[in-house]
């Protein structure tokens, strides 16, 4: 592994404190020892670890005007004809997925409890189904529903056993595994149940999902789900974490000079001994290390330039991974016209996944008029279609479904929130999903650092589970520890550097040619 150059180091004052070297903040606002790209969970957690290890000389560069990443709050307001208040809803993540598991308590759950985040326990067995082709409602105990779930549960038990015994090669999709295990959906109800069990979780159908790796960590943190219903928004858990180490003004707003908002990165140049990062506005940052927390979707789009280009094996791995699109459509009504108090209402359409899932907020708020709200979820190709069309067109499609279910006289919504993820240049998707034909070796290539200076973190880049907020937390934590471990070990990777390989980028004969070497940082 190459030694680290100190040419671009910001001015560092060394203090001996608790047997650690404490790196004070540079006087130059664009120079730092560590540059963290992105103020989502991974970036904020990485900064938290660096600060705790005595490395205060970092800058967090964020493309939007806020902390939070893909935890994005929105406000549902009342119409002119009703006197009800405004509600905060979460356009991105809505649930804390799991509380306790193999590695103990979910760190996101720990944060949520620390900041008194308001949540409700979701019951995904509290369901009612509408069968489109005959226009009838059935409940969870209806024979056809019980039969379908029993068949799917049986297939899942077979798959779980094979995953535990490592019987599936990476090429096997979840669809193939389900078929081989006896699950053969034929009806609209079968398809609705399958979509609810898989697409609703992974954001993509079983056809595009790995049997081996998607199932391996399905219940890593247990199966308890808490929906966040806090007026501060789910993003507050990240803001709360940031406030533990970033300075604030008298009103409690973060004003730390190490947080730079509205700075969209367009180029990362690591050709020299330092790293230079340039934004779309032309601002230049220099640092010794960079932690890139951009989503897999952003890295795949190619709008971000790396100089020299990333090693080809890393590029190939990033390109083959999947970025799912998951859209939460919120509709607020002046009256509750749906006659159910079940949390979950499923539309068993003749078209698989067509506005299938409706979360009933009124059921968990005791029919409070403020919460006459339905959350309708779509995924994958339908999500992309929703982003292409107007809000009016999407609302019309959803209302056509609701009128099939509840009759033609139901009211139109007084407010609607429809997020954009796939076409948002800061995200290009909602969260990652492990596809079939993607190997563990490719995963290591995707997560690896480059030249021991350019690191990557995010919800797709942890070897515990991908696609969850706790995944982003753990990835940021591991990366922060890795860099602080390098610093405290005179530029050498320590054996306890968690989950990180390094790719060495060698330039020969004026052409960029990638060579890979795995170090002890793994």
Secondary structure in CASP SS format (residue, H / E / C, confidence):
PFRMAT SS
TARGET T0000
AUTHOR 0000-0000-0000
METHOD secondary structure of the structure
MODEL  1
X C 1.00
X C 1.00
X C 1.00
X C 1.00
X C 1.00
X C 1.00
X C 1.00
X C 1.00
X C 1.00
X C 1.00
X C 1.00
X C 1.00
X C 1.00
X E 1.00
X E 1.00
X E 1.00
X E 1.00
X C 1.00
X C 1.00
X E 1.00
X E 1.00
X E 1.00
X E 1.00
X C 1.00
X C 1.00
X C 1.00
X C 1.00
X C 1.00
X C 1.00
X C 1.00
X E 1.00
X E 1.00
X E 1.00
X E 1.00
X E 1.00
X E 1.00
X E 1.00
X C 1.00
X C 1.00
X C 1.00
X H 1.00
X H 1.00
X H 1.00
X H 1.00
X H 1.00
X H 1.00
X H 1.00
X H 1.00
X H 1.00
X H 1.00
X H 1.00
X H 1.00
X C 1.00
X C 1.00
X E 1.00
X C 1.00
X C 1.00
X E 1.00
X E 1.00
X E 1.00
X E 1.00
X C 1.00
X C 1.00
X C 1.00
X C 1.00
X C 1.00
X C 1.00
X C 1.00
X C 1.00
X C 1.00
X C 1.00
X C 1.00
X E 1.00
X E 1.00
X E 1.00
X E 1.00
X C 1.00
X C 1.00
X C 1.00
X C 1.00
X C 1.00
X C 1.00
X C 1.00
X C 1.00
X C 1.00
X C 1.00
X E 1.00
X E 1.00
X E 1.00
X E 1.00
X C 1.00
X C 1.00
X C 1.00
X C 1.00
X E 1.00
X E 1.00
X E 1.00
X C 1.00
X C 1.00
X E 1.00
X E 1.00
X C 1.00
X C 1.00
X E 1.00
X E 1.00
X C 1.00
X H 1.00
X H 1.00
X H 1.00
X H 1.00
X H 1.00
X H 1.00
X H 1.00
X H 1.00
X C 1.00
X C 1.00
X C 1.00
X C 1.00
X E 1.00
X E 1.00
X E 1.00
X E 1.00
X C 1.00
X C 1.00
X C 1.00
X C 1.00
X E 1.00
X E 1.00
X E 1.00
X E 1.00
X E 1.00
X C 1.00
X C 1.00
X C 1.00
X C 1.00
X E 1.00
X E 1.00
X E 1.00
X E 1.00
X C 1.00
X C 1.00
X C 1.00
X H 1.00
X H 1.00
X H 1.00
X H 1.00
X H 1.00
X H 1.00
X H 1.00
X H 1.00
X H 1.00
X H 1.00
X H 1.00
X H 1.00
X H 1.00
X H 1.00
X H 1.00
X H 1.00
X H 1.00
X H 1.00
X H 1.00
X H 1.00
X H 1.00
X H 1.00
X C 1.00
X C 1.00
X C 1.00
X C 1.00
X C 1.00
X C 1.00
X C 1.00
X C 1.00
X E 1.00
X H 1.00
X H 1.00
X H 1.00
X H 1.00
X H 1.00
X H 1.00
X H 1.00
X C 1.00
X C 1.00
X C 1.00
X C 1.00
X C 1.00
X C 1.00
X C 1.00
X H 1.00
X H 1.00
X H 1.00
X H 1.00
X H 1.00
X H 1.00
X H 1.00
X H 1.00
X H 1.00
X H 1.00
X C 1.00
X H 1.00
X H 1.00
X H 1.00
X H 1.00
X C 1.00
X C 1.00
X C 1.00
X H 1.00
X H 1.00
X H 1.00
X C 1.00
X E 1.00
X H 1.00
X H 1.00
X H 1.00
X H 1.00
X H 1.00
X H 1.00
X C 1.00
X C 1.00
X C 1.00
X C 1.00
X C 1.00
X C 1.00
X C 1.00
X C 1.00
X E 1.00
X E 1.00
X E 1.00
X E 1.00
X C 1.00
X C 1.00
X C 1.00
X C 1.00
X C 1.00
X C 1.00
X C 1.00
X H 1.00
X H 1.00
X H 1.00
X H 1.00
X H 1.00
X H 1.00
X H 1.00
X H 1.00
X C 1.00
X C 1.00
X C 1.00
X C 1.00
X E 1.00
X C 1.00
X C 1.00
X C 1.00
X C 1.00
X C 1.00
X E 1.00
X C 1.00
X C 1.00
X C 1.00
X C 1.00
X E 1.00
X E 1.00
X C 1.00
X C 1.00
X C 1.00
X C 1.00
X E 1.00
X E 1.00
X E 1.00
X E 1.00
X E 1.00
X C 1.00
X C 1.00
X C 1.00
X C 1.00
X C 1.00
X E 1.00
X E 1.00
X E 1.00
X E 1.00
X E 1.00
X C 1.00
X C 1.00
X C 1.00
X C 1.00
X E 1.00
X E 1.00
X E 1.00
X E 1.00
X E 1.00
X E 1.00
X E 1.00
X E 1.00
X E 1.00
X C 1.00
X C 1.00
X C 1.00
X H 1.00
X H 1.00
X H 1.00
X H 1.00
X H 1.00
X H 1.00
X C 1.00
X C 1.00
X C 1.00
X E 1.00
X E 1.00
X E 1.00
X C 1.00
X C 1.00
X C 1.00
X C 1.00
X H 1.00
X H 1.00
X H 1.00
X H 1.00
X H 1.00
X H 1.00
X H 1.00
X H 1.00
X H 1.00
X C 1.00
X E 1.00
X E 1.00
X E 1.00
X C 1.00
X E 1.00
X E 1.00
X E 1.00
X E 1.00
X E 1.00
X E 1.00
X E 1.00
X C 1.00
X C 1.00
X C 1.00
X C 1.00
X C 1.00
X C 1.00
X C 1.00
X C 1.00
X C 1.00
X C 1.00
X C 1.00
X E 1.00
X E 1.00
X E 1.00
X E 1.00
X E 1.00
X C 1.00
X C 1.00
X C 1.00
X C 1.00
X C 1.00
X C 1.00
X C 1.00
X C 1.00
X E 1.00
X E 1.00
X E 1.00
X E 1.00
X H 1.00
X H 1.00
X H 1.00
X H 1.00
X C 1.00
X C 1.00
X C 1.00
X C 1.00
X H 1.00
X H 1.00
X H 1.00
X C 1.00
X E 1.00
X E 1.00
X E 1.00
X E 1.00
X E 1.00
X E 1.00
X E 1.00
X H 1.00
X H 1.00
X H 1.00
X H 1.00
X H 1.00
X H 1.00
X H 1.00
X H 1.00
X H 1.00
X C 1.00
X C 1.00
X H 1.00
X H 1.00
X H 1.00
X H 1.00
X H 1.00
X H 1.00
X H 1.00
X H 1.00
X H 1.00
X H 1.00
X H 1.00
X H 1.00
X H 1.00
X H 1.00
X H 1.00
X H 1.00
X C 1.00
X C 1.00
X C 1.00
X C 1.00
X C 1.00
X C 1.00
X C 1.00
X C 1.00
X E 1.00
X E 1.00
X E 1.00
X E 1.00
X C 1.00
X C 1.00
X C 1.00
X C 1.00
X C 1.00
X C 1.00
X C 1.00
X C 1.00
X C 1.00
X C 1.00
X C 1.00
X C 1.00
X E 1.00
X E 1.00
X E 1.00
X C 1.00
X C 1.00
X C 1.00
X C 1.00
X C 1.00
X C 1.00
X H 1.00
X H 1.00
X H 1.00
X H 1.00
X H 1.00
X H 1.00
X H 1.00
X H 1.00
X C 1.00
X E 1.00
X E 1.00
X C 1.00
X C 1.00
X C 1.00
X E 1.00
X E 1.00
X E 1.00
X C 1.00
X C 1.00
X C 1.00
X C 1.00
X C 1.00
X C 1.00
X C 1.00
X C 1.00
X C 1.00
X C 1.00
X C 1.00
X C 1.00
X H 1.00
X H 1.00
X H 1.00
X H 1.00
X H 1.00
X H 1.00
X H 1.00
X H 1.00
X H 1.00
X H 1.00
X H 1.00
X H 1.00
X H 1.00
X H 1.00
X H 1.00
X H 1.00
X H 1.00
X H 1.00
X H 1.00
X C 1.00
X C 1.00
X C 1.00
X C 1.00
X C 1.00
X C 1.00
X C 1.00
X C 1.00
X C 1.00
X C 1.00
X C 1.00
X C 1.00
X C 1.00
X C 1.00
X E 1.00
X E 1.00
X C 1.00
X E 1.00
X E 1.00
X E 1.00
X E 1.00
X C 1.00
X C 1.00
X E 1.00
X E 1.00
X E 1.00
X E 1.00
X C 1.00
X C 1.00
X C 1.00
X C 1.00
X C 1.00
X C 1.00
X C 1.00
X C 1.00
END
